[in-house]
Amino acid sequence: MPLLPLAILFGVTSLVCAVILVMHAFRRSVGTGVMVLLIPCYMLVYAFSQFEHPRKNLIVAGFLASTVLTAVFLGMGAHGLADVAARTPPPGF
């Protein structure tokens, strides 16, 4: 299944971008950092409204796109594994 390694690659990319966002939020204040860390939707609000970084566009786009692609590839990979597991073995086994 070549889709699962792609899901891992995009998952790691998403994680790196999320770590950058969380570190920036904690540098701003502990309360903001805790909110970004514990409230999933607030990370998006913070990324678009308060996150200031020279490469903001790349980090936010990388986070959003990688998260979506990870979910898609995990879903497709799991669907492919389910298809393989559901096949009946040939007669004689």
Beta strands, then each sheet from edge to edge (+ up, - down):
end
